[in-house]
Amino acid sequence: MQTGKPSTKHTILYIAVVCLVTLLLWLNNEGSSPLVYSGSELQYSVGLADSENSLVVQESVAVNGVVASTPRYVLNKGSYSIQLDYTAEQPDSVLELWEQGEKIAAWPLDPALGQLAADVTLTKDAKQMQFRINYSGRGALTVKQLRLSPRTMFYSDTYFFIAVFLLGSLLVWLYADGRIAHLTRDQAVDWSVILGVALLATTPMMQTYLYNGDDLCYHLARLEGLKDGILDGQIPVNIQPEGLQGNGYLNAMYPYLFLYIGAFLRICRVSIGLSYKVLVFLANLGSAVCAYAAMRSMSRSRRSVMLAVALYTLMPYRFTNIYSRGDLGETLALVFWPLIIAGMYHIVVGERRYWYYLVIGFSGVLQSHILSAAFAAAFCVLTALVYGVRIVGEKRYREIGKAAGLFLLLNLWYLVPFVYYFFRENLSTEVLRWSGYFEQSINPSNLTQSISLYNKQYFSLGLALIGCLGIGILWLVFERRGDRDDRRGYLLYLLVLGCFLTYMTTGYFPNKTLLSYEWFRDIVTMIQFPWRFLGPAGCCILFAGAIGLSESAILQPYRNAVFAMLVGLNLLVVLSVPTDNSHMPYANAESVVSKGHESKLAANIGLFYPHEWRLNGAGDEWLTYGVSVSDLDEVTVRDYRKQGTKATVVYTASSDGGYIELPIQNYLGYRAYDENGRRLQIEQGAGGRMRLAAVGDGAAHTISVRYGPVPLFIAAVLVSAVTLAGLLRFWHRRRRAACGGQYAGQEQEAKGESICR
């Protein structure tokens, strides 16, 4: 699809439009707007709101202590101005600033002033910053307004949008000017559909607020912790240094490769809310691209390919994961399931040279979600067993070996720390088995429904995938062909597997009876929820139905109508996601407290660090900022400083036998040295804290603690890096040799399509 170069007139007009849109984006910048609460908008436990929206606390309530507070914010480091308007009859009431359970600043409310103005500087990003009003219990206290203003900006979201818009505008201009290779008409349509479907799947999140799913608070904590680990100098990041109130939280047990994108945005001061939304959009885009690539490798029908793109990206279970469960890990894993199915197809019956589809798909799943990787491994093993005779007879085990070897080398950087900590560390892994599994089974009557965010346990295949199931049965079972078709056999296998996995999610599957067997109980309680099988089941059914629609002789006269009906039914998934009751971005015309601030700073969600992957015994009661000692009369801590995973403590001890415990989770990989550089023995103290023996000579001693580097982990990273570099070099040389400035035949030359595209 060729276009002429733009004229001078069009160039000027294009630049003017770009400048105008950029200006409009900049005028909508909310990042520097103050965060303002009237007294009645605070979270308060006692007191009444008056006609002026102030919070009035009378002495008659007979209460002293914290009476009102703001939500907890994820706030970038920097300088901020605080202003509190109030009326106090008696002194001793205080405005306090807390971060992760520790009071970091306090300002008295002087009755003679009526207004408090102060500055505060955060030396590091806050995870749970909160203002609290501590009432003295004497006299009336009226809180009129609390205002927090950044000296620079809360977040750089507007500048991020401007940068994305300018980059997109530049690419469009280079394309129009002929400096970027032009797409064919079909390619342009395909990529337009892919981008459009991805944007459509993201529209429920195009709000000024962020849906609070079940696990969202944990994934926001992972995103924030990964950013802290990068700034700490860890690559890859195994420890979240500021997690668990600065005690550190193990990051290596939950895959995080794709979260680096969001972490990089956080480093650029993009808000945590928008960083998460960008990841969701990329997951939607990735799902569309992978469905497109996988289906295109198995079918020549563009109808099948486009149907797969629409139905898979808008699959109800994906929406449930994103908007109801807040399960970012499984959402990312589902991106790559089509490549796994296509990869195994090409290995066992298809074009064996496409074995690398399996490497990409399996690697993507592993780097997203461990349980999904286990499901993918089970699918690959089962498929290999079903096609075992053919694999051996045609020596297709060579492709399996190449795929397994390359997968292992590419992912060694993550697998080594994971296996190391899983088997050698004293982790709280039993909490992973909290679910009884059987009671999480779903009602089969829900399988045809679209999702509802008002019901957290609402899971469905959806009408469109049920339609694909019917098409697959019609084509693969009732339409018989004389000649054997290996692809039809594989699709029939997928259809049967998809039906069986769906059956396993329902209450009709004998989970309750099978739970009496220990081997079954050990497996499924780790899986936790039977409805996790809906993702792979839907993907299997989709392949059979999408290809069947284009190749069924019975449905040939109705293909276009059925295609439109299935896509239309799937659009109900998007329409079923409810919007907020308030359609305005501000609570009222006078308020500058927008839902944008609340959502972008995660005030309505918060961060959460679960007990999984903590050290045994590391309960919340042990999460403190202070250093503990064996005996206050014998061991004295002179100074303690911590930055990232590095800490320094200065102490004196009057006798041997004492110890100090640092507020750091004692994960494997930490090292301690004295002031002379000698390595010290680290023991695990109470609550998983780091315990070190004190030298009782009465002199001041310094202990320095840091995480890593762990030689085994470094070696694994180097192996994966060298493997990736070798692959890129091999791909580049092959592409260069294939292109060579030549066209592939007269037909391609006529279309202007180079084989290097």
N, C-alpha and C positions, 0 to 999 in steps of 0.2 A: 504494500500500500504506500505509494509514493506521494509526496506532497511537495509543492513548490516552496522555495525559500520565501520568508516573509518580506514584504516591502517595507520601506522606511516608514510609511504611514502606519502600517500594522505594528511595527516595532515601537513607535512612540506611544501608540494606544495601549499596547501590552505593558510597557513600562509604567504608564500612568495608572492602569488598573492594579498592577502589583503594588505600587506605592500607596494607593488608596486603601487597599485591603490591609496592608501592613499598618497603616495609620489607625484604621479601625480596630485592629487587634491590640495595638498599643494603648488606645484610649480605653479599652476594656480591662486594662491591667488592674487586678484586685490584690496583687501580691504585696503592695505597700499600704493598703487600706488598714486602718486600725481595727482591732478586735474589741468590740464594745458590748458590755452587758449592763442592762439596768438591774437594779437590785432584785426585782421579781424574776428575772431570767436566770439568776444563779440557781445552783442546786442547793436548796436549803431544807433543813430539818425542823426548825422552829421559826416562829415569826409569821408576820402577815404582810401581804402586798397592799400598799395603799393606792389611792387614786392616781398618783404620779408614777406608778410602777416601781416605787422604792420598796425595799425590804425593811420592815420595822420590827425590831426585837426589843421587847419590854423586859424590865427587871422581873416582872411577875412570872415569867416563864420558869424562873428558878433553875436556870441552866447556864453553865459556863463551859467554854471549850469551842470547838469548831462548829459553827452554826450555818455556814454557807461556803460554797466552793464552786470553782469553775470545773468543766470537764478536764480530762487529762490530755495534753497535747504532745504530738511528736513535732518538735520545734528545732529548726536549724540553729547552730551556734551563731553567736553574734550579740550585738547590743540592742536592748529594748528599753522603752520608756513606759513607766507604769503611772497611772493616775487613778486615784480613788476619791470620789466625792462622797462625803458622809456627814453625819451629825452624831456626836457622841456626848452624853451627859457626864460620863466618868472616864478617867484614863484607864490604861492597861489593856485595852483591846488592841489586837495586833493583826496586821495583814502578813500572811506567811507565804513563802514560795517553797514548794516541795518538788522533788524529782526522785522517782522510783523509791518512794517511802522514806526519803531523807530530807529533812528541812535544810535548805541551803541559804535562805535569807529570810529576814523578818523586819517589819517596819511598824513602830507604834503609831496608833491613831490618836493624835493630840486633839483633845476636845476644843482647844482654842483656835485651831486652824480650819477644820472642816474639809480640808483637801490634802491628800497625800500625793506628792510627785517624787518619783525616784527613778533611777536608772539601774539596770542590771545587765551584766555581761555573762553569757553562757560560753564557757570555754570549750564545751563539746556539745554535740547534738543531744537534746533532751528526748527521752523516751516516754515519760509520763509526767510532764511538767504540769503543775496544778497550783492555782492560787486558793488559799483558804483564809477565811475570816474567823479569827479566834476571839470570841466574845468574853469579856472579863466577868460577866455575870452581874455587873453593877450598873445601874442607870440604863436609860434607853439608848439604843444604837440604831441609827437609820442608814442603810447602805443605799445610796442613790445611783451611782454608776461606777463601773470598773472599766478602764480602758487600757489596752495593751497595744503599743505602737512600735513597729520595727524601725531601727535607725536606717536600715537599707530596705529590706523586703522580707516578708515571711517565706516566699517561695518564688521561683523564676518560671512559673508555668506559662505566662504570656510570652516570654522570650523563647521558650521552647516551641510554642505554636508558631511564632514568627519565623524561627529557624527552619521548622519543617515546611512551612508554606514557601519560604524563599528557595529552599532546596528543591521542592517540587516544581516551582515556577522555572527554576534554572534548567531542570531536566526536560520540562515541556518545551522550553525555548530551544535547547540543543537538539531535541528531536525534530522540531519544526524546521530548524536551520540545516538539518541533514548531517549534523556532527555525530549523531547516534544512529546506529543501524536501524532502519525502519522495519516495522513488523508487517507481516502479511495481513490481509483483511481478516482471515480466520484467527490469527494470533491476537490481533487487536480486540476482536470480539471476546475471545476466551479470557484474556487478562482483564477485560472490563467486567465480565461476569464474576470472575474470581474476586476482584477488588470490591465490586458491588455487594456480593454476598457476605464478604467479611465485614464490611461497614454495616450492613443490615443486621448481622448477628451482634454487633456491638452497640446498636442504637439504644437498647434498654439501659446501657451504662453511660449514655451521653447526657447525663444529668449533672447538676451542681453538687449532688450528693453521691455517696458510695453505698451500694447495697451491703448490708452486714450479714454475710453468710455464716454458717456454723463454724467454719475453720478459718475465716478470713483474718481474725486477729493473730493467729499463729503464722500465717503466710506473710502478713505485714511485718511481723517480728523477724522472720527469716530474711526478708528484703532489707530491713534496716540493719540487721546483724551482719549480712554479707557486705554491705557498704562499710560498716565499721571495720570489718576484717581486712578489706582492701586498703583502707587508710592506715591500718596497723602494719601493712607490709606483707600480709599473708597472700600468697598466690600459689596454689589454691587456698581458699579460706576453710580451715578446719575448726576454728574456734570463733564464736561470736563474742568478742571481748567485753561488750557492755551488757550482754544478756544476763538475766537473773540478778538484777540490781548490781551490775558490775562484777559479779562473781564469775562470769564467763559461761557460755552454753555451747555444747558440742554441735557443730554444724555439719560434720562429715557424714552423718547417718541419713540425711534426707537430701536427695539429689538437688543440685542448685545451679547447674550450668547456665540455664536460660535466665535465671534470676540476675545474672551479671548485667543484663541489659537494664533492668530496673535499678540495680545498685549504681550503675554508671550515671543514670539520670539523677539519682539522689545525691551523688557526689557533685553534680552540676546544680544542686539546690532546687531541682524540681520537686514538688511536693510528693509525699508518699502516696497520696490518693491518686494523683495523675500517673505516677510511675507504675502503680498497679494496673490502672486502666490501659496503659500502653501495652503491658504484658498480655492482657486479655485480648486486645485487638490483634496483636501479633499471633496469639494462639488461634484466633479465628481465621486470620489470613493463612497461617501455616496449615490449618486443617483443610482449607479450600485447596491450597497448592498441592498438598500430599494426596488428597482424594483425586485431584486432576491428574497428577503424574501416575499414580497407581492404576487408575481406571484406563488411562490412555495407553498404558503398556499392555493391557489385557483386552481392549476392545477398540475397534476402528470407528465405532459409531460416536460422533460428537454428541448425539442425543444422550447416550449413556454416560458420557464423560460429564456433560453439564448437569445431568440429573444427579450424579454422584456428588458433584461439588455442592449443589444446593441442599440436597437431603442430608449429607453428612455434616456440613457446617451448621445447619439449623436443626440438628438432631436433638430431640427433647432432653436426652440424658446429659448432653453437653451443657445445655442451658441450666439444668438442675445443678450440675457441678459448679457452674459459674455464679449463678444468681441466688441459689438457695443454700447450697452446701459451702460455697466459698472455697472449694477444693482446687487450688491452683495446680497442685502436683498432678492429680488425675486428669485435669483439663489439658495440661501440656502433654501428658502421655497419650491421650486420645488423638493428638495431632498426627502421630506416627503409625497408628494401627493400620491404615490402608497400605502403607509401604511394607509392613510386615506380611500382610496377606498376599500382596503382589510379589514380594520377594520370595516367599515360600512357593508360590505358584511357579515362578520362573525356575526355581531350583529343582522342583520335582517333576514338572511336566512341560514347562514353557521354554522360553529362550534363556538357556543357562548362563549366557553372558551378562544377564541382568541380576546376577546374584548379589551385587552390591546394594540393591534395593533393601535387602534384608539387613545388611550392615547399618545402613542409614536409619532404617526404621527401628531396629533393636537398640541401637545406640541412643536414639532420641528418647525412646521409652525409658531406658535405664537412667538417663540423665534427667528424667522428670519425676518418676514415681517407682519405688522399689516393688510394691505389690503388683503394679501393672507389668513390670519387667518379669516377675514370676509368672503371671498369666501368659505373657508373650512366650516365655521359655516353654511353658506347658503346651501351648499351641504348636510351637515348632517341633517339639518332641513327638506329640501325637500325630502331626502330619507326616513326619519322617517314618513313624511306625506304619501308618496306613499305606504309604507309598514305598515301603522298605524294599520290596522286590524290584521295583523299577529303579530305585536309587542305586542298588547294587548292580543290576543288570546293565544299566547305561553308565555306570561309573560316575553318577552324579554326586557321590560322596566327596569328590574333589572340590566341587563348589561349596558344599557344606563345610569342608575343612578350611577353605580360603575365607569364607564368611566368618567362621568362628575365630580363626586366627587373627584376622584383621580387626574384628570387633574387640577381642581381648586386648590387642596392642593399643588401639585408640582409646580405650576406656580404663586402661591400667591406672591412670592418674587418680581416678575416683575409686576404683575397686579396692586398691591396696589399703588406703586409710579406712574404708568402710569395713573390710574384713578384719583388719587389725583391731579396730575398736570394738567390733561386734563380739569377737571371740576373746580378746585379752582384757578389755576394760570391764570394770565392775559397774555395769549400767543397770538402770531400772527398766528392764524389758518386759516384765510381767504385766505392767500396766497397759501394754498393747493388746492384751486379751480381755479387756473389760466387757466386751459385747458377748451376749449369749448366742448370737448368730441367728438362731431359729426365729426369735421374736421380731427380727428385722426383715423377715420375708414379706413380700409385697402381695397385694390382692390382685389377682389376674384381671379383674374388671377395670383396673386403672391403666392397663397396657395400651389402650387406645386413646388416652386422654393427653391433652397438652399440659404443660407444667403449671403449677400454682405456687407462688412464693409464700402464700399464707399457710401452706401445709408443708412442714419441713420434711416429712417422710412421703413425698409424692413422686413416684417414679414411673416412667412410661417409655414404651417404644414409639408411640405416636401413630396416628392414622396413616401417615405416609409410609413408614416402614412396615406397617401391617399390610399396606397395599403391595409393597415390594415382596413381602412374604407370599402373598397370593399369586403374584406374577411369577415368582420363582417356582412355585409348586406347579402352576399351569404349564410353564415352559419345560421344566426339567423332569417332571413326573408324567404328565399326560400327553406331551408331544414327543413321540418316540421317533428316532432316526435310525436308519439302517447302519450307517457308518459309525464307528466308534469315535467319539470326540473327547479327547483328553481334557479339554477345558471345561466342557459340560460336566464331566465327572468331578473335576475339582470344585466347580460351583455347586454341584449337588452336595458334595461333602461340606462345603461352607454352609449351605442352607440347613442341612441336618444339624450341624454343630450349633448354628445360631438358634435353632429351635430348642435344642437341648439346653443350651446355656440360659435361654429365657425361662425354660421350665425350672431350672435350678434356682431362679430368683423368687419363685412363687411359693406359697404355703402348701401347694400340692406335692412338692418335692419332699421326700421323707427325711428332712433335716433332723427333726426331733428324735426320730428313731435312731438315725445314724450317730447322733451325738453321744449315744451310750458307748460307742467304740472310741477308745482313747486316741487312736491314730487319726480318726476323722476329726475329733474334737480339737486336737493339736493344730490341725491344718486350718480349719474354718474359723476358729476363734482368733487366729492371727489375721485372717481375711476380714473379720469383724462383720461385714455386711454382705448378704447374698446379692443385693442389687448392684454390686460392683461388676457383675457379669453382663449387665445391660449394654455397656459400651462395646466390648468385643462382639456380643451377640448382634447388636444393631449393625455393626460394620460388616459382619459376615452376611447378614440378610440383605444388606444394601447392594453388595456386589452381585448376588444372584438376581435380584430384582431389576437393577439398572441395566445389566447386560441382557436380561431376558426380555425387557420391554422392546429393545431394538431388534432382537433376533427371533421373537416368537411369531410364528406364522399366523396363529389365531388372532393375535393382537395387532397385526400389521395395519389393518384399516383404521385402528383407533389409537395409534401411537401418539400422535400429537395431542389428542384430547386427554389421554391418560397422563401424559407428561405434564400438561398444564394442571390437571387435577391434583397430581401428587405434589407438585411445587406449591400450588395454592393451599393445600392442606398443611404443608409444612410451615407456611407463613403464619399459621395460627399460633405457632410456638412463640414467635416474636410478639404478636399481638396480645398473648396471654400474660406477658410479664406486666404486672400492675405498676402504675406510676404513683408518685407521691400524691397525697390528697391536696397538697399545696403546690400550685403550678408556678408560683412566683419565686424568684431566687432570694427574695428578702422577706422577712417576717412582716414588716410593715414599711411604709414609705419613708419613715424617719430613721429606721434602724440601718446600721452598717454591718450588722452581724449576719453575714450571708451563710447559706448552707455550704457555699463553696469553701469558706474558711473551716467550718466544722468538719467537712468531709476530707478536705485536702490535708488537714492536720491530724486526721484520724481521731478526732475528739469523740465521735459517736461510736467508735469501735474499740480503740485501744490496742495494745500489744500484749501477747500472751506467750509464755514459755511453759509448755506442758511438762509433765513428769517424765515422759519418754525421753530417754537419752540423758537424763540427769544421773549422777552417781547415786548409788543406793544410799538411802538415808538423807538425801539432800532435800529436806522439806523446806517450805517457805520460811519457817521459823528460824532457819540458819542463815538466811540471806541478809546479811548485814554488811555495812561498809567498814566497820571497825576491825582492828586487829585484836585477837584474843590471846591471852597468855595463861600459862599454867598456874601462876601465883602472882598476884599484883604486888605483893611485898618483896618478891625476889626478882621479877622480870619487869623491866620498864621499857616501853616503846617510846623512843624519842621522836621518830618521824616515820611517816609512811606515805609513799606516793605511788600512784598507778596510772599508767597511760597505755591503753590497749591491752596487750598481753604481757606487758613489761611492768614490773613493780620493784620498788626498793624500800627496804625497811631498816631503820637504825634502832638498835636496842642496847641495853645493858642488863647484865644478870649477875647477881651476887653469889650464886652457887650453881654447880652443875646439876643436871637432871631436869631442868626446866625446859619449856618449849614455848614457841609462839605459833599461832594459827592465823594464816593470812586469809582474807575474804576472797579467795580464788578457788574455784572448783579444781580439784587435783586430778585433772585428766592426764593420761599418758602423753608424753611429749614435752612437758614442762621441765625446765632445768633450773637449778639454783646454785649460786656461787657466792663465796664470801669475798671480803674486800681484797684478798690476795689472789683471787681468781681460782681458788680451789673448789672443785665440784662438791656439793653438799647432798646428803641423802634426804629425799622428800618422802614423808609418810602421809597417810591419809588420816586426817583428824575427824572431829565430830562434824556431821552433816556434809561430808565430802570435802571439807576445807583442807587446805594445804598446811601441813604441820612440819616445822623445822626445829631441830634441837638448838637450844641456846647455850652459848659458851659462858660459863659462870666465873669469869675472872675479874668482873667489875669494870672492864674497859668497854668502850663503845665499839660495837661491831656493825657492819653493814652487810646485808644480804640482798643480792640482786636476783630476780626471778624473771625468766622469759620463756616463751613457748618456741620450741623448735630451734633450728631446723632439724627435722627427722630425716636421716640419710635414706631410709627405705622409701619415704614419700617422695623425696627429691629424685631418686632413681626412676620411680614410676612415672613422674611428670616428664622426665627427659625422654624416656622410651616413647611415651605417647606423643610428645612434641616432635621427635624425630620421625615417627611414623606418619604424622599428619603432614609434616614438611615434605617427606618423600612422596606422599600421595599427590600433593599439590603440584610438585615438580613433574611427576609422571603425567598428570592431567594436562598441565600446561604444554608439555612437549608434544603430547598426542594431539591436542587441539591445534597447535601450530603446524604440525605435519599434515593434519587433515584439511586445514584451510588452505594455506599456501597461495591465497589470492585466487583460487580456482573456483569455478562453479560446477556443481554436480549435474552435468548433462544439460541439454538444450531446454528441457522443460523448466528446470529450475532457473536457468538463465533468463528465460522469458518472463518468469515471475519475479525476477530480481531477488531470488532467495538463495543466499549463500549457504553452503553446507556447514560453515563454521558458526552459524546461528543456532 
